[in-house]
Amino acid sequence: MNRREFLAACWQALGGRRVEGSILVHEHVLVDFIGADRIHPGRYDPDEVFRVALPKLKEVRRYGCRRLLECTPAFLGRDARLMARLAEASGVEIWTNTGLYGAASHKFLPAFARQESAEQLARRWIAEWRDGVEGVRPRFIKTGVNKGPLVELDRKLVRAAAITSRETGLTIASHTGDGRAALEQIEIVSREGVATSKFVWVHAQNEKDHSFHRKAAEAGAWVEFDGIGPRTADWHLECVRFMAAHKFLGRTLISQDAGWYHVGEPGGGNYRGYTYIYTDFVPRLEADWVDVLLRENPVRAFGD
């Protein structure tokens, strides 16, 4: 056992590592997968969600987490008012988003998203940024596309996100099907006159070809390895090590994609907490990577 492995074992034995001021850039509290054509108010009890989520948020606050980006978009269970209530009670800032999610073969897109132009969709999202969502201003754009080559509907969502980013300064976090789709999106964003540093490739860990990670980082985009958990930690660590070895740690984000109170399941189903990254993953990182990945890069990517 080398020194780093020994220190990691010590941290794990002590219950993990506290990283004061850390930021988790991709997590969830509430999700509703019924579909955009069937979702409606009243499908869940906000008080029940509050009771389930609050202890998990308080727990991660004890590990030093100061902010969590809640990545559930509209028509998938976004509840900005509930997030504001949970933030106040837990001491963890919870950022909500604007945008629409086109992945999963467009199941979660409302009818107007198919009918309106990119410019019209952008006007909707800019209005949410200006006027707030239930009184809460969104702090980033969440969208999603399928695998490349992108179909026209996916390309329209990315254009709308780019127009919104250009007008508001918000960063785009895009659920992305594969590396080809990531590079297509970066090209669209750039063509719209938006800095590629305003684009985050979400779920980059699902692309097994590291050359796409390198190309996205070389283009100036953010490469996000989320979904970190017990079954995936080795692969996630390999991804981070690849980025570091190629001098791209400064373009790398990590998170867990945890939480997930599932509307329609008893008690919200299996609600996964937010502490694994502190208890098991951070201790495996090089010491000088931790601040970069959990403090510096999230602010550089999304602002403060």
ABEGO torsion letter per residue (X at the ends): XBAAAAAAAAAAAAGEBBBBGBBBABBBABBBAAEAAABBBGABBAAAAAAAAAAAAAAAAAAGBABBBBABBBGAGBBAAAAAAAAAAAGBBBBBBBEBBABGGGAABBAAAAABBAAAAAAAAAAAAAAEBGGBBBABBBBBBBBOBBBAAAAAAAAAAAAAAAAAGBBBBBBBABAAAAAAAAAAAAAAGBBAAABBBBGAAABABAAAAAAAAAAGBBBBBBGBBAAAAAAAAAAAAAAAAAGAAAABBBBAGBEGBBBGBBGGEBBBBAAAAAAAAAAABBAAAAAAAAAAAAAAAAEX
